[in-house]
Amino acid sequence: ARGPKKHLKRVNAPKSWMLGKMTGVFAPRPSSGAHPMRQSLPLILILRDRLKYALTGQETKMICMQKHVTVDGRVRTDSTYPAGYMDVVSIRKSNDTFRLLYDTKGRFTLHPIDGSEKTYKLCRVNRMQLTLKKVPFIGTHDGRTIRYPDPLISVNDTVKVDIATGKILEHCKYEVGALAQVTKGRNTGRIGVITSIEKHEGSFAITTVRDAAGHTFATRLGNVFVIGKSADEPMVSLPRQRGVKLSILEERNMRLRKMQQA
């Protein structure tokens, strides 16, 4: 057990990757990068398993080495580079651009985007500090360090970052009435409006969220990522279901309706 681990068994891979248990022994272990290992999706899984642009790992490596894939505007030649939540993945040759989001079952989904939306991304402010020379800076969920932020920005807020320059375009406060998506826990992928924030001294702060269907659920404050100032103005385009989680019966009825239409 000396040194860092270099392998990952398929059984231990995160469920959000949607890998088959019996389709092999190992899974691609993400390289060190901007996102934690279990909250990221390696490029090999995006190109081979999701988009079907390659059949094998070797083919994926060739696509990456030819500099066809960019993540947040930077060419990435490492096929196990970890792309994470809100990252913009572009493939120049096929003219495809996707934003990585979660579906209501907590799995990574590639949401197609175009136009001006591919020029920016949202980042959650995880920390706010001063350097030794008293320069204020913020640290975001994707490992960015941005100096001299707006003094109104605080921890847990969301900033809209221009991908080309790395500058903050606007920010969104973590407050009651804001639109948010849950990025961890059992409610991962659900989207709704923050209705209350309870602070418990010595324990976790709890945020209550109400989705578009009127369902209310509570989760830890650290699990919630603000994506808009209100329900009517999200800062990014949302997937088709708009983050509403269906019950087992609703899912069954939807499947039956599709079968009848087919």
C-alpha positions as CSV (number, residue, x, y, z in Angstrom):
1,A,0.0,0.0,0.0
2,R,2.9,2.4,-0.6
3,G,2.1,5.4,-2.7
4,P,-1.0,6.4,-4.6
5,K,-3.5,3.9,-5.9
6,K,-3.3,3.4,-9.6
7,H,-6.3,1.1,-10.3
8,L,-10.0,1.1,-9.8
9,K,-12.2,-2.1,-9.7
10,R,-15.4,-1.8,-11.7
11,V,-17.5,-2.8,-8.7
12,N,-16.1,0.1,-6.7
13,A,-16.7,2.7,-9.5
14,P,-19.3,5.4,-8.7
15,K,-22.9,4.5,-9.6
16,S,-23.1,7.9,-11.5
17,W,-20.8,6.4,-14.2
18,M,-23.4,3.7,-15.1
19,L,-20.9,1.0,-15.8
20,G,-22.0,-2.6,-16.0
21,K,-20.9,-4.8,-13.2
22,M,-20.1,-7.9,-15.4
23,T,-18.6,-6.1,-18.4
24,G,-15.0,-6.2,-17.1
25,V,-12.8,-6.3,-14.0
26,F,-11.4,-2.7,-13.9
27,A,-12.8,0.8,-14.5
28,P,-10.8,3.8,-15.7
29,R,-9.4,5.6,-12.7
30,P,-9.6,9.4,-13.2
31,S,-6.3,11.3,-13.1
32,S,-5.8,14.0,-10.4
33,G,-7.7,17.1,-11.5
34,A,-10.1,19.8,-10.7
35,H,-12.9,17.5,-9.3
36,P,-12.8,14.7,-6.7
37,M,-12.6,11.2,-8.1
38,R,-16.1,10.1,-7.2
39,Q,-17.7,13.4,-8.4
40,S,-16.2,13.3,-11.9
41,L,-16.6,11.5,-15.2
42,P,-13.4,10.5,-17.1
43,L,-13.2,11.6,-20.8
44,I,-12.9,7.9,-21.8
45,L,-16.4,7.2,-20.5
46,I,-17.8,10.3,-22.2
47,L,-16.4,9.3,-25.6
48,R,-16.7,5.5,-25.5
49,D,-19.6,4.7,-23.2
50,R,-21.9,7.7,-23.6
51,L,-21.3,9.2,-27.1
52,K,-20.2,6.0,-28.7
53,Y,-17.5,7.8,-30.7
54,A,-15.0,5.0,-29.9
55,L,-15.3,1.3,-29.3
56,T,-12.2,0.7,-27.2
57,G,-10.0,2.6,-24.8
58,Q,-7.2,2.7,-27.4
59,E,-9.5,4.5,-29.9
60,T,-10.4,7.0,-27.2
61,K,-6.8,7.6,-26.5
62,M,-6.2,8.3,-30.2
63,I,-9.1,10.8,-30.3
64,C,-7.7,12.7,-27.2
65,M,-4.1,12.7,-28.5
66,Q,-5.3,14.3,-31.8
67,K,-6.5,17.2,-29.6
68,H,-10.2,16.9,-30.6
69,V,-11.5,17.2,-27.0
70,T,-11.6,20.4,-24.9
71,V,-12.8,20.8,-21.4
72,D,-13.6,24.4,-20.3
73,G,-11.9,25.7,-23.4
74,R,-8.6,23.8,-22.8
75,V,-7.4,20.8,-24.9
76,R,-7.2,17.7,-22.8
77,T,-5.1,14.8,-24.2
78,D,-5.4,12.6,-21.1
79,S,-8.2,10.1,-21.7
80,T,-8.8,9.7,-18.0
81,Y,-9.0,13.5,-17.3
82,P,-11.8,14.1,-14.8
83,A,-14.6,16.2,-16.1
84,G,-17.1,17.3,-13.4
85,Y,-20.3,19.0,-12.7
86,M,-20.9,22.2,-14.8
87,D,-17.9,21.5,-17.0
88,V,-18.3,22.4,-20.7
89,V,-17.0,19.5,-22.9
90,S,-16.5,20.3,-26.6
91,I,-15.6,18.0,-29.5
92,R,-14.5,20.2,-32.4
93,K,-14.6,17.6,-35.2
94,S,-18.3,16.7,-34.6
95,N,-19.2,20.3,-33.5
96,D,-20.7,19.0,-30.3
97,T,-20.8,20.9,-27.0
98,F,-22.2,19.5,-23.7
99,R,-22.5,20.7,-20.2
100,L,-22.1,18.0,-17.5
101,L,-25.2,17.9,-15.2
102,Y,-26.9,15.3,-13.0
103,D,-30.2,13.6,-13.8
104,T,-32.8,13.1,-11.0
105,K,-31.3,9.6,-10.3
106,G,-27.9,11.1,-9.5
107,R,-26.2,10.0,-12.7
108,F,-24.1,12.2,-14.9
109,T,-25.9,13.4,-18.0
110,L,-24.5,15.2,-21.1
111,H,-26.7,18.2,-21.7
112,P,-26.3,19.6,-25.2
113,I,-25.7,23.4,-25.4
114,D,-24.9,25.9,-28.1
115,G,-24.5,29.6,-28.8
116,S,-23.4,31.9,-26.0
117,E,-24.0,29.2,-23.4
118,K,-20.8,27.4,-24.2
119,T,-18.7,30.5,-23.4
120,Y,-19.4,30.4,-19.6
121,K,-19.9,28.1,-16.7
122,L,-21.2,28.3,-13.1
123,C,-18.9,27.8,-10.1
124,R,-19.8,27.4,-6.5
125,V,-17.7,29.4,-4.0
126,N,-16.3,27.0,-1.5
127,R,-13.9,29.3,0.3
128,M,-13.0,33.0,0.6
129,Q,-9.6,34.1,2.0
130,L,-6.8,36.7,1.9
131,T,-3.3,35.9,0.6
132,L,-0.2,36.8,2.7
133,K,-0.2,40.2,0.9
134,K,-3.8,40.7,1.8
135,V,-5.2,40.1,-1.7
136,P,-8.8,38.7,-1.4
137,F,-9.6,35.6,-3.5
138,I,-12.2,32.9,-3.8
139,G,-11.8,29.2,-4.3
140,T,-14.5,27.4,-6.4
141,H,-15.8,23.9,-6.6
142,D,-13.7,23.1,-9.7
143,G,-10.4,24.2,-8.2
144,R,-10.2,27.7,-9.6
145,T,-8.7,30.6,-7.7
146,I,-10.2,34.0,-8.6
147,R,-8.5,37.1,-7.2
148,Y,-10.3,40.4,-6.3
149,P,-13.9,39.1,-6.4
150,D,-16.9,41.4,-5.9
151,P,-17.1,42.2,-2.1
152,L,-20.8,41.1,-2.1
153,I,-19.8,37.5,-3.0
154,S,-19.6,35.1,-0.1
155,V,-19.1,31.4,0.5
156,N,-21.9,29.1,-1.0
157,D,-22.8,31.7,-3.6
158,T,-22.5,30.9,-7.3
159,V,-20.4,32.9,-9.8
160,K,-20.8,32.9,-13.6
161,V,-17.3,32.6,-15.0
162,D,-16.2,33.4,-18.5
163,I,-14.3,30.4,-19.8
164,A,-11.9,32.2,-22.1
165,T,-10.7,34.9,-19.6
166,G,-11.6,33.2,-16.2
167,K,-13.2,36.5,-15.1
168,I,-16.5,36.7,-13.1
169,L,-19.4,37.9,-15.2
170,E,-22.1,37.9,-12.5
171,H,-23.0,36.2,-9.2
172,C,-26.0,34.7,-7.6
173,K,-26.6,34.7,-3.8
174,Y,-27.3,31.6,-1.8
175,E,-30.6,32.8,-0.3
176,V,-34.3,31.9,0.0
177,G,-36.0,32.2,-3.4
178,A,-33.0,31.2,-5.5
179,L,-33.1,28.3,-7.9
180,A,-30.8,25.4,-7.0
181,Q,-29.7,21.9,-7.9
182,V,-28.7,19.3,-5.4
183,T,-25.3,17.8,-6.3
184,K,-24.7,15.3,-3.5
185,G,-26.8,12.9,-1.4
186,R,-30.0,11.0,-2.0
187,N,-31.7,14.0,-3.8
188,T,-28.8,14.5,-6.3
189,G,-30.0,16.0,-9.6
190,R,-33.3,17.5,-8.2
191,I,-33.9,21.1,-9.0
192,G,-36.1,23.5,-7.0
193,V,-36.4,26.9,-5.3
194,I,-34.8,27.3,-1.8
195,T,-37.7,27.8,0.7
196,S,-35.7,27.9,4.0
197,I,-32.2,27.7,5.4
198,E,-31.9,26.4,9.0
199,K,-28.6,26.9,10.9
200,H,-27.8,24.4,13.7
201,E,-24.8,25.3,15.9
202,G,-22.3,22.5,16.0
203,S,-24.1,20.5,13.3
204,F,-25.0,20.8,9.6
205,A,-27.1,23.6,8.2
206,I,-30.2,22.3,6.5
207,T,-31.7,23.7,3.3
208,T,-35.3,23.0,2.3
209,V,-36.1,23.0,-1.5
210,R,-39.4,22.9,-3.4
211,D,-39.4,21.6,-7.0
212,A,-41.6,22.6,-9.9
213,A,-44.1,19.8,-9.0
214,G,-44.6,21.2,-5.5
215,H,-42.6,18.4,-3.7
216,T,-40.5,19.6,-0.8
217,F,-37.3,17.9,0.4
218,A,-34.4,18.9,2.7
219,T,-30.7,18.3,2.4
220,R,-27.4,19.7,3.8
221,L,-26.4,23.2,2.9
222,G,-23.2,21.9,1.3
223,N,-25.1,19.7,-1.1
224,V,-27.0,22.6,-2.8
225,F,-25.6,24.5,-5.9
226,V,-27.5,27.7,-6.8
227,I,-28.1,27.9,-10.6
228,G,-30.4,31.0,-10.8
229,K,-31.8,34.0,-9.0
230,S,-35.3,32.7,-9.2
231,A,-37.3,29.8,-10.7
232,D,-38.0,31.9,-13.9
233,E,-34.4,32.8,-14.6
234,P,-31.9,29.9,-14.5
235,M,-28.4,30.9,-15.5
236,V,-28.0,27.7,-17.6
237,S,-30.4,25.7,-19.7
238,L,-32.0,22.8,-17.8
239,P,-32.6,19.2,-18.9
240,R,-36.0,18.1,-20.2
241,Q,-37.5,17.0,-16.9
242,R,-36.3,20.2,-15.2
243,G,-35.0,18.3,-12.2
244,V,-38.4,16.9,-11.1
245,K,-38.0,13.4,-9.6
246,L,-40.8,11.0,-10.5
247,S,-42.2,8.4,-8.2
248,I,-42.0,4.7,-9.1
249,L,-45.6,4.7,-10.2
250,E,-45.2,7.8,-12.3
251,E,-42.2,6.3,-14.0
252,R,-44.1,3.1,-14.7
253,N,-47.1,5.1,-16.2
254,M,-44.7,7.1,-18.4
255,R,-43.1,3.9,-19.7
256,L,-46.5,2.3,-20.5
257,R,-47.6,5.5,-22.3
258,K,-44.4,5.3,-24.5
259,M,-45.0,1.7,-25.2
260,Q,-48.6,2.4,-26.3
261,Q,-47.5,5.2,-28.6
262,A,-44.9,3.0,-30.2
